[in-house]
Amino acid sequence: MQSMIKTVLGVVLAGLLAACAGTSGPSKQELILGTWQADFAGQSIELTYGPSEIAVDAFGVAFPYEWVDADTIKLDAMGQEVISTVEFVSNDEMIQRSAQGEQTLYRVSP
């Protein structure tokens, strides 16, 4: 009887550990939200990502964007479509790759 209890507890503990290990963090759609800083042509720019638009704070303009899939966004910048693959190095560092090149952005602390 005691060995059966130990076996059941072992199975329950293993299941609990597997469930915890399988827990994922926030999605890219959640991580991208907020203000990011990047250098474009030697100029530091802050971009604020909302759920469906990117605001370029210094210029007072915003561009719509949408998620194409879990890793890719499509941006409409004044009629020019830009498709970028989004990768998070950490919660505070994002890399976007497109036909125009690679851009590293850093989260601006609130």
MODELLER restraints for C-alpha pairs under 7 A, 6 or more apart:
rsr = mdl.restraints
at = mdl.atoms
rsr.add(forms.Gaussian(group=physical.xy_distance, feature=features.Distance(at['CA:31:A'], at['CA:91:A']), mean=6.61, stdev=0.5))
rsr.add(forms.Gaussian(group=physical.xy_distance, feature=features.Distance(at['CA:32:A'], at['CA:49:A']), mean=6.42, stdev=0.5))
rsr.add(forms.Gaussian(group=physical.xy_distance, feature=features.Distance(at['CA:33:A'], at['CA:49:A']), mean=4.94, stdev=0.5))
rsr.add(forms.Gaussian(group=physical.xy_distance, feature=features.Distance(at['CA:33:A'], at['CA:50:A']), mean=5.44, stdev=0.5))
rsr.add(forms.Gaussian(group=physical.xy_distance, feature=features.Distance(at['CA:33:A'], at['CA:51:A']), mean=6.79, stdev=0.5))
rsr.add(forms.Gaussian(group=physical.xy_distance, feature=features.Distance(at['CA:34:A'], at['CA:48:A']), mean=5.44, stdev=0.5))
rsr.add(forms.Gaussian(group=physical.xy_distance, feature=features.Distance(at['CA:34:A'], at['CA:49:A']), mean=5.27, stdev=0.5))
rsr.add(forms.Gaussian(group=physical.xy_distance, feature=features.Distance(at['CA:34:A'], at['CA:50:A']), mean=6.70, stdev=0.5))
rsr.add(forms.Gaussian(group=physical.xy_distance, feature=features.Distance(at['CA:35:A'], at['CA:46:A']), mean=6.59, stdev=0.5))
rsr.add(forms.Gaussian(group=physical.xy_distance, feature=features.Distance(at['CA:35:A'], at['CA:47:A']), mean=5.56, stdev=0.5))
rsr.add(forms.Gaussian(group=physical.xy_distance, feature=features.Distance(at['CA:35:A'], at['CA:48:A']), mean=4.14, stdev=0.5))
rsr.add(forms.Gaussian(group=physical.xy_distance, feature=features.Distance(at['CA:35:A'], at['CA:49:A']), mean=6.23, stdev=0.5))
rsr.add(forms.Gaussian(group=physical.xy_distance, feature=features.Distance(at['CA:35:A'], at['CA:107:A']), mean=5.96, stdev=0.5))
rsr.add(forms.Gaussian(group=physical.xy_distance, feature=features.Distance(at['CA:35:A'], at['CA:108:A']), mean=5.49, stdev=0.5))
rsr.add(forms.Gaussian(group=physical.xy_distance, feature=features.Distance(at['CA:36:A'], at['CA:46:A']), mean=5.52, stdev=0.5))
rsr.add(forms.Gaussian(group=physical.xy_distance, feature=features.Distance(at['CA:36:A'], at['CA:47:A']), mean=5.20, stdev=0.5))
rsr.add(forms.Gaussian(group=physical.xy_distance, feature=features.Distance(at['CA:36:A'], at['CA:48:A']), mean=6.20, stdev=0.5))
rsr.add(forms.Gaussian(group=physical.xy_distance, feature=features.Distance(at['CA:36:A'], at['CA:105:A']), mean=5.88, stdev=0.5))
rsr.add(forms.Gaussian(group=physical.xy_distance, feature=features.Distance(at['CA:36:A'], at['CA:106:A']), mean=5.29, stdev=0.5))
rsr.add(forms.Gaussian(group=physical.xy_distance, feature=features.Distance(at['CA:36:A'], at['CA:107:A']), mean=4.33, stdev=0.5))
rsr.add(forms.Gaussian(group=physical.xy_distance, feature=features.Distance(at['CA:36:A'], at['CA:108:A']), mean=5.28, stdev=0.5))
rsr.add(forms.Gaussian(group=physical.xy_distance, feature=features.Distance(at['CA:37:A'], at['CA:44:A']), mean=6.79, stdev=0.5))
rsr.add(forms.Gaussian(group=physical.xy_distance, feature=features.Distance(at['CA:37:A'], at['CA:45:A']), mean=5.66, stdev=0.5))
rsr.add(forms.Gaussian(group=physical.xy_distance, feature=features.Distance(at['CA:37:A'], at['CA:46:A']), mean=4.43, stdev=0.5))
rsr.add(forms.Gaussian(group=physical.xy_distance, feature=features.Distance(at['CA:37:A'], at['CA:47:A']), mean=6.31, stdev=0.5))
rsr.add(forms.Gaussian(group=physical.xy_distance, feature=features.Distance(at['CA:37:A'], at['CA:105:A']), mean=5.44, stdev=0.5))
rsr.add(forms.Gaussian(group=physical.xy_distance, feature=features.Distance(at['CA:37:A'], at['CA:106:A']), mean=5.18, stdev=0.5))
rsr.add(forms.Gaussian(group=physical.xy_distance, feature=features.Distance(at['CA:37:A'], at['CA:107:A']), mean=6.24, stdev=0.5))
rsr.add(forms.Gaussian(group=physical.xy_distance, feature=features.Distance(at['CA:37:A'], at['CA:108:A']), mean=6.30, stdev=0.5))
rsr.add(forms.Gaussian(group=physical.xy_distance, feature=features.Distance(at['CA:38:A'], at['CA:44:A']), mean=5.67, stdev=0.5))
rsr.add(forms.Gaussian(group=physical.xy_distance, feature=features.Distance(at['CA:38:A'], at['CA:45:A']), mean=5.49, stdev=0.5))
rsr.add(forms.Gaussian(group=physical.xy_distance, feature=features.Distance(at['CA:38:A'], at['CA:46:A']), mean=6.49, stdev=0.5))
rsr.add(forms.Gaussian(group=physical.xy_distance, feature=features.Distance(at['CA:38:A'], at['CA:104:A']), mean=6.44, stdev=0.5))
rsr.add(forms.Gaussian(group=physical.xy_distance, feature=features.Distance(at['CA:38:A'], at['CA:105:A']), mean=4.73, stdev=0.5))
rsr.add(forms.Gaussian(group=physical.xy_distance, feature=features.Distance(at['CA:38:A'], at['CA:106:A']), mean=6.55, stdev=0.5))
rsr.add(forms.Gaussian(group=physical.xy_distance, feature=features.Distance(at['CA:39:A'], at['CA:45:A']), mean=6.05, stdev=0.5))
rsr.add(forms.Gaussian(group=physical.xy_distance, feature=features.Distance(at['CA:46:A'], at['CA:56:A']), mean=6.31, stdev=0.5))
rsr.add(forms.Gaussian(group=physical.xy_distance, feature=features.Distance(at['CA:46:A'], at['CA:57:A']), mean=6.12, stdev=0.5))
rsr.add(forms.Gaussian(group=physical.xy_distance, feature=features.Distance(at['CA:47:A'], at['CA:54:A']), mean=6.38, stdev=0.5))
rsr.add(forms.Gaussian(group=physical.xy_distance, feature=features.Distance(at['CA:47:A'], at['CA:55:A']), mean=5.58, stdev=0.5))
rsr.add(forms.Gaussian(group=physical.xy_distance, feature=features.Distance(at['CA:47:A'], at['CA:56:A']), mean=4.83, stdev=0.5))
rsr.add(forms.Gaussian(group=physical.xy_distance, feature=features.Distance(at['CA:47:A'], at['CA:57:A']), mean=6.20, stdev=0.5))
rsr.add(forms.Gaussian(group=physical.xy_distance, feature=features.Distance(at['CA:48:A'], at['CA:54:A']), mean=5.52, stdev=0.5))
rsr.add(forms.Gaussian(group=physical.xy_distance, feature=features.Distance(at['CA:48:A'], at['CA:55:A']), mean=5.02, stdev=0.5))
rsr.add(forms.Gaussian(group=physical.xy_distance, feature=features.Distance(at['CA:48:A'], at['CA:56:A']), mean=6.62, stdev=0.5))
rsr.add(forms.Gaussian(group=physical.xy_distance, feature=features.Distance(at['CA:49:A'], at['CA:55:A']), mean=6.53, stdev=0.5))
rsr.add(forms.Gaussian(group=physical.xy_distance, feature=features.Distance(at['CA:52:A'], at['CA:64:A']), mean=5.77, stdev=0.5))
rsr.add(forms.Gaussian(group=physical.xy_distance, feature=features.Distance(at['CA:52:A'], at['CA:65:A']), mean=5.35, stdev=0.5))
rsr.add(forms.Gaussian(group=physical.xy_distance, feature=features.Distance(at['CA:52:A'], at['CA:66:A']), mean=5.96, stdev=0.5))
rsr.add(forms.Gaussian(group=physical.xy_distance, feature=features.Distance(at['CA:53:A'], at['CA:62:A']), mean=6.32, stdev=0.5))
rsr.add(forms.Gaussian(group=physical.xy_distance, feature=features.Distance(at['CA:53:A'], at['CA:63:A']), mean=5.36, stdev=0.5))
rsr.add(forms.Gaussian(group=physical.xy_distance, feature=features.Distance(at['CA:53:A'], at['CA:64:A']), mean=4.14, stdev=0.5))
rsr.add(forms.Gaussian(group=physical.xy_distance, feature=features.Distance(at['CA:53:A'], at['CA:65:A']), mean=5.27, stdev=0.5))
rsr.add(forms.Gaussian(group=physical.xy_distance, feature=features.Distance(at['CA:54:A'], at['CA:62:A']), mean=5.32, stdev=0.5))
rsr.add(forms.Gaussian(group=physical.xy_distance, feature=features.Distance(at['CA:54:A'], at['CA:63:A']), mean=5.25, stdev=0.5))
rsr.add(forms.Gaussian(group=physical.xy_distance, feature=features.Distance(at['CA:54:A'], at['CA:64:A']), mean=6.34, stdev=0.5))
rsr.add(forms.Gaussian(group=physical.xy_distance, feature=features.Distance(at['CA:55:A'], at['CA:61:A']), mean=5.78, stdev=0.5))
rsr.add(forms.Gaussian(group=physical.xy_distance, feature=features.Distance(at['CA:55:A'], at['CA:62:A']), mean=4.02, stdev=0.5))
rsr.add(forms.Gaussian(group=physical.xy_distance, feature=features.Distance(at['CA:55:A'], at['CA:63:A']), mean=6.46, stdev=0.5))
rsr.add(forms.Gaussian(group=physical.xy_distance, feature=features.Distance(at['CA:56:A'], at['CA:62:A']), mean=5.90, stdev=0.5))
rsr.add(forms.Gaussian(group=physical.xy_distance, feature=features.Distance(at['CA:63:A'], at['CA:75:A']), mean=6.93, stdev=0.5))
rsr.add(forms.Gaussian(group=physical.xy_distance, feature=features.Distance(at['CA:63:A'], at['CA:76:A']), mean=6.09, stdev=0.5))
rsr.add(forms.Gaussian(group=physical.xy_distance, feature=features.Distance(at['CA:63:A'], at['CA:77:A']), mean=5.67, stdev=0.5))
rsr.add(forms.Gaussian(group=physical.xy_distance, feature=features.Distance(at['CA:64:A'], at['CA:75:A']), mean=6.07, stdev=0.5))
rsr.add(forms.Gaussian(group=physical.xy_distance, feature=features.Distance(at['CA:64:A'], at['CA:76:A']), mean=5.83, stdev=0.5))
rsr.add(forms.Gaussian(group=physical.xy_distance, feature=features.Distance(at['CA:65:A'], at['CA:73:A']), mean=6.60, stdev=0.5))
rsr.add(forms.Gaussian(group=physical.xy_distance, feature=features.Distance(at['CA:65:A'], at['CA:74:A']), mean=5.44, stdev=0.5))
rsr.add(forms.Gaussian(group=physical.xy_distance, feature=features.Distance(at['CA:65:A'], at['CA:75:A']), mean=4.28, stdev=0.5))
rsr.add(forms.Gaussian(group=physical.xy_distance, feature=features.Distance(at['CA:65:A'], at['CA:76:A']), mean=6.26, stdev=0.5))
rsr.add(forms.Gaussian(group=physical.xy_distance, feature=features.Distance(at['CA:66:A'], at['CA:73:A']), mean=5.53, stdev=0.5))
rsr.add(forms.Gaussian(group=physical.xy_distance, feature=features.Distance(at['CA:66:A'], at['CA:74:A']), mean=5.42, stdev=0.5))
rsr.add(forms.Gaussian(group=physical.xy_distance, feature=features.Distance(at['CA:66:A'], at['CA:75:A']), mean=6.73, stdev=0.5))
rsr.add(forms.Gaussian(group=physical.xy_distance, feature=features.Distance(at['CA:67:A'], at['CA:73:A']), mean=4.39, stdev=0.5))
rsr.add(forms.Gaussian(group=physical.xy_distance, feature=features.Distance(at['CA:67:A'], at['CA:74:A']), mean=6.34, stdev=0.5))
rsr.add(forms.Gaussian(group=physical.xy_distance, feature=features.Distance(at['CA:68:A'], at['CA:74:A']), mean=6.44, stdev=0.5))
rsr.add(forms.Gaussian(group=physical.xy_distance, feature=features.Distance(at['CA:71:A'], at['CA:85:A']), mean=5.65, stdev=0.5))
rsr.add(forms.Gaussian(group=physical.xy_distance, feature=features.Distance(at['CA:71:A'], at['CA:86:A']), mean=5.44, stdev=0.5))
rsr.add(forms.Gaussian(group=physical.xy_distance, feature=features.Distance(at['CA:72:A'], at['CA:83:A']), mean=6.91, stdev=0.5))
rsr.add(forms.Gaussian(group=physical.xy_distance, feature=features.Distance(at['CA:72:A'], at['CA:84:A']), mean=5.58, stdev=0.5))
rsr.add(forms.Gaussian(group=physical.xy_distance, feature=features.Distance(at['CA:72:A'], at['CA:85:A']), mean=4.45, stdev=0.5))
rsr.add(forms.Gaussian(group=physical.xy_distance, feature=features.Distance(at['CA:72:A'], at['CA:86:A']), mean=5.83, stdev=0.5))
rsr.add(forms.Gaussian(group=physical.xy_distance, feature=features.Distance(at['CA:73:A'], at['CA:83:A']), mean=5.77, stdev=0.5))
rsr.add(forms.Gaussian(group=physical.xy_distance, feature=features.Distance(at['CA:73:A'], at['CA:84:A']), mean=5.43, stdev=0.5))
rsr.add(forms.Gaussian(group=physical.xy_distance, feature=features.Distance(at['CA:73:A'], at['CA:85:A']), mean=6.54, stdev=0.5))
rsr.add(forms.Gaussian(group=physical.xy_distance, feature=features.Distance(at['CA:74:A'], at['CA:81:A']), mean=6.77, stdev=0.5))
rsr.add(forms.Gaussian(group=physical.xy_distance, feature=features.Distance(at['CA:74:A'], at['CA:82:A']), mean=5.69, stdev=0.5))
rsr.add(forms.Gaussian(group=physical.xy_distance, feature=features.Distance(at['CA:74:A'], at['CA:83:A']), mean=4.45, stdev=0.5))
rsr.add(forms.Gaussian(group=physical.xy_distance, feature=features.Distance(at['CA:74:A'], at['CA:84:A']), mean=6.48, stdev=0.5))
rsr.add(forms.Gaussian(group=physical.xy_distance, feature=features.Distance(at['CA:75:A'], at['CA:81:A']), mean=5.66, stdev=0.5))
rsr.add(forms.Gaussian(group=physical.xy_distance, feature=features.Distance(at['CA:75:A'], at['CA:82:A']), mean=5.09, stdev=0.5))
rsr.add(forms.Gaussian(group=physical.xy_distance, feature=features.Distance(at['CA:75:A'], at['CA:83:A']), mean=6.31, stdev=0.5))
rsr.add(forms.Gaussian(group=physical.xy_distance, feature=features.Distance(at['CA:76:A'], at['CA:82:A']), mean=6.49, stdev=0.5))
rsr.add(forms.Gaussian(group=physical.xy_distance, feature=features.Distance(at['CA:83:A'], at['CA:98:A']), mean=5.90, stdev=0.5))
rsr.add(forms.Gaussian(group=physical.xy_distance, feature=features.Distance(at['CA:84:A'], at['CA:96:A']), mean=5.75, stdev=0.5))
rsr.add(forms.Gaussian(group=physical.xy_distance, feature=features.Distance(at['CA:84:A'], at['CA:97:A']), mean=5.16, stdev=0.5))
rsr.add(forms.Gaussian(group=physical.xy_distance, feature=features.Distance(at['CA:84:A'], at['CA:98:A']), mean=4.49, stdev=0.5))
rsr.add(forms.Gaussian(group=physical.xy_distance, feature=features.Distance(at['CA:85:A'], at['CA:96:A']), mean=5.47, stdev=0.5))
rsr.add(forms.Gaussian(group=physical.xy_distance, feature=features.Distance(at['CA:85:A'], at['CA:97:A']), mean=5.13, stdev=0.5))
rsr.add(forms.Gaussian(group=physical.xy_distance, feature=features.Distance(at['CA:85:A'], at['CA:98:A']), mean=6.49, stdev=0.5))
rsr.add(forms.Gaussian(group=physical.xy_distance, feature=features.Distance(at['CA:86:A'], at['CA:95:A']), mean=5.95, stdev=0.5))
rsr.add(forms.Gaussian(group=physical.xy_distance, feature=features.Distance(at['CA:86:A'], at['CA:96:A']), mean=4.72, stdev=0.5))
rsr.add(forms.Gaussian(group=physical.xy_distance, feature=features.Distance(at['CA:86:A'], at['CA:97:A']), mean=6.78, stdev=0.5))
rsr.add(forms.Gaussian(group=physical.xy_distance, feature=features.Distance(at['CA:87:A'], at['CA:94:A']), mean=5.73, stdev=0.5))
rsr.add(forms.Gaussian(group=physical.xy_distance, feature=features.Distance(at['CA:87:A'], at['CA:95:A']), mean=5.15, stdev=0.5))
rsr.add(forms.Gaussian(group=physical.xy_distance, feature=features.Distance(at['CA:87:A'], at['CA:96:A']), mean=6.36, stdev=0.5))
rsr.add(forms.Gaussian(group=physical.xy_distance, feature=features.Distance(at['CA:88:A'], at['CA:94:A']), mean=4.47, stdev=0.5))
rsr.add(forms.Gaussian(group=physical.xy_distance, feature=features.Distance(at['CA:88:A'], at['CA:95:A']), mean=6.25, stdev=0.5))
rsr.add(forms.Gaussian(group=physical.xy_distance, feature=features.Distance(at['CA:92:A'], at['CA:106:A']), mean=5.60, stdev=0.5))
rsr.add(forms.Gaussian(group=physical.xy_distance, feature=features.Distance(at['CA:92:A'], at['CA:107:A']), mean=4.74, stdev=0.5))
rsr.add(forms.Gaussian(group=physical.xy_distance, feature=features.Distance(at['CA:93:A'], at['CA:105:A']), mean=5.82, stdev=0.5))
rsr.add(forms.Gaussian(group=physical.xy_distance, feature=features.Distance(at['CA:93:A'], at['CA:106:A']), mean=4.69, stdev=0.5))
rsr.add(forms.Gaussian(group=physical.xy_distance, feature=features.Distance(at['CA:93:A'], at['CA:107:A']), mean=6.30, stdev=0.5))
rsr.add(forms.Gaussian(group=physical.xy_distance, feature=features.Distance(at['CA:94:A'], at['CA:104:A']), mean=5.76, stdev=0.5))
rsr.add(forms.Gaussian(group=physical.xy_distance, feature=features.Distance(at['CA:94:A'], at['CA:105:A']), mean=5.14, stdev=0.5))
rsr.add(forms.Gaussian(group=physical.xy_distance, feature=features.Distance(at['CA:94:A'], at['CA:106:A']), mean=6.39, stdev=0.5))
rsr.add(forms.Gaussian(group=physical.xy_distance, feature=features.Distance(at['CA:95:A'], at['CA:102:A']), mean=6.95, stdev=0.5))
rsr.add(forms.Gaussian(group=physical.xy_distance, feature=features.Distance(at['CA:95:A'], at['CA:103:A']), mean=5.65, stdev=0.5))
rsr.add(forms.Gaussian(group=physical.xy_distance, feature=features.Distance(at['CA:95:A'], at['CA:104:A']), mean=4.48, stdev=0.5))
rsr.add(forms.Gaussian(group=physical.xy_distance, feature=features.Distance(at['CA:95:A'], at['CA:105:A']), mean=6.23, stdev=0.5))
rsr.add(forms.Gaussian(group=physical.xy_distance, feature=features.Distance(at['CA:96:A'], at['CA:102:A']), mean=5.72, stdev=0.5))
rsr.add(forms.Gaussian(group=physical.xy_distance, feature=features.Distance(at['CA:96:A'], at['CA:103:A']), mean=5.24, stdev=0.5))
rsr.add(forms.Gaussian(group=physical.xy_distance, feature=features.Distance(at['CA:96:A'], at['CA:104:A']), mean=6.48, stdev=0.5))
rsr.add(forms.Gaussian(group=physical.xy_distance, feature=features.Distance(at['CA:97:A'], at['CA:103:A']), mean=6.45, stdev=0.5))
